[in-house]
């Protein structure tokens, strides 16, 4: 009887052992778990190494040169001497540098404001168009965005030529005889305005398409509720659209600040910073000092200061954006 009474527990134990999962069998040649964990990092290591070489090395090299006496002789012979902060003191002590800084900030502010305003209007317009017109407008924006920078710059040069330009011909046709053979690129204000129009024209497609993509995520019920309450179009935008898409607006603004602030090819191809330095921004100024005067040390110092100013602007903008996000949580 005692043996019979102990049989059921033993059978239950055997049943539990039979249903328990078997331990994983060790396969011959299996890789260690540590290598499996490192495998994703090994796959992206070549990309990270290439990025570091192409981006970080030039930045570090430029910073090192900014602390040296580095001119044509040192470029050929090598052996540049360390001079500490002398190059920065010389750059910051000159009135010309601060004039270029003010011009660069004005250039950035004018372009970014126009880009964001025009892009928002275009995105709202696309959202209201029919399917065919929407595809046509978006296709035109994509083609504009895909146009190479120098090709677009050459087109604008043709448009504003003094004798054969389309702009002068159109203005004279409208009765404005004062624009006959008018030389747009001989005046600083007009050259600055043409460059602004060029940069805005090149930048609007990306911002407009991105904002339109954001508009498609806004629930239609919110718009319907606002219209039922009698809100105007401006009120709908300020109370519904913009608050929801505020992070997207902040991100696009940051990208446009970077794009406009470091803009170089368009300015150099059209005016080389002229006339009378009216379009000389910090990237152009650094190139002029380094290449025209062969002062690579001063050019590197200006480039380093340009990066610092840009980082300060972006940090200020991102802090304000995060502050607004925190207030609305």
Secondary structure as UniProt FT lines:
FT   HELIX           2..19
FT   TURN            28..29
FT   HELIX           33..51
FT   HELIX           52..56
FT   HELIX           57..66
FT   STRAND          68..69
FT   HELIX           72..77
FT   STRAND          81..82
FT   TURN            84..85
FT   HELIX           86..92
FT   HELIX           95..128
FT   HELIX           131..146
FT   HELIX           149..159
FT   TURN            162..164
FT   HELIX           166..173
FT   TURN            174..175
FT   HELIX           177..179
FT   TURN            180..181
FT   HELIX           184..186
FT   HELIX           188..215
FT   TURN            216..217
FT   HELIX           220..228
FT   TURN            229..230
FT   HELIX           233..236
FT   HELIX           237..241
FT   HELIX           242..244
FT   HELIX           246..261
FT   HELIX           265..270
FT   TURN            271..273
FT   TURN            276..279
FT   HELIX           282..287
FT   HELIX           288..292
FT   HELIX           296..327
//
